Amino acid sequence: MMGETVKQSEVRPDIFRLWCDYYTLCKPKVVALIVFTAIVGMFLSVPGMVPWQPLIFGTLGIGLAAASAAAINQIVDQKIDAQMQRTSKRPLPSGTITNKQALLFSALLGIASMVILIYLVNPLTAVLTLLSLIGYAFVYTMYLKRATPQNIVIGGAAGAAPPVLGWTAVTGHIHPDSLLLFLIIYTWTPPHFWALAIHKREEYARVNVPMLPVTHGVQFTRLHVLLYTIIMFGVTLLPFATRMSGWLYFIGALILGGIFLYYAIRMQSDRDPKIAIKTFGYSILYLMLLFALLLIDHYIPLLLALWQ
């Protein structure tokens, strides 16, 4: 009995660690942001409450597809990840999960997502989600990332798709307002990622990945962070200009965008070695708060109507 108890106590931590490794393979923080923006797209597509079926199964299908793409990304990038401090402890470089296991896991996630979206949501969302998965996992990861310093600009379309996916999951069609949400994330992606690339430029140079600060220098990249931040700032005001959102969102977008611009301007001359990673950190918070504002602003008329 004692021997059995010892064996069980040894097996359980191993199983827990294995689940943690598979969970890490999904890039949960990235997937969480993707799912959040998709859910906001769902709620913005209707004046009232989102029907439960597209809300639950749309969220699940989109999340599984994003996790599948994340796993493929790590399979392709494992040699690069092994040489970079930020990613060296991921499951594949550390050897806790094999390539075969990761491929099978990714395939199961991808197939499950397609089955759910086709049969429990709608075919259009399934097709768009598949295109997004292919765009990130294959076009960006396998080709663009190593082919051009504009990789994140060209490949950013895949990462900007989730609000459109959420919208179509509920309505079954692509609406112009959903494309505004796409445009916000698309213009946010370059300053967000280039700030990280500046901070990690030496590691990217060591693994021969042609990120913009590696091929064109840090100062050139800083300037482009500022230029894209200005473009993004203007794009984030379009929902108000098109009457998709109201004054709460407009004021919040001005404040949040102003802070982002402050960081982008500081990057031009500030010699603080941590300013790039601080900008990167704020960019994540910025997107979350901006989409939260869109959601809150959307339901203010309904709340006021209920109050009266």
ABEGO torsion letter per residue (X at the ends): XAAAAAAAAAAAAAAAAAAAAAAAAAGAAAAAAAAAAAAAAAAAABABBBBAAAAAAAAAAAAAAAAAAAAAAAAAAAAAAAABAAAAABAAAAGABBAAAAAAAAAAAAAAAAAAAAAABBAAAAAAAAAAAAAAAAAAAAAAAAABAAAAAAAAAAAAAAAAAAAAAAAGBBBAAAAAAAAAAAAAAAAAAAAAAAAAAAAAAAAGBBBAAAAAEAAAAAAAAAAAAAAAAAAAAAAAAAGABBAAAAAAAAAAAAAAAAAAAAAAABABAAAAAAAAAAAAAAAAAAAAAAAAAAAAAAAAAAAX
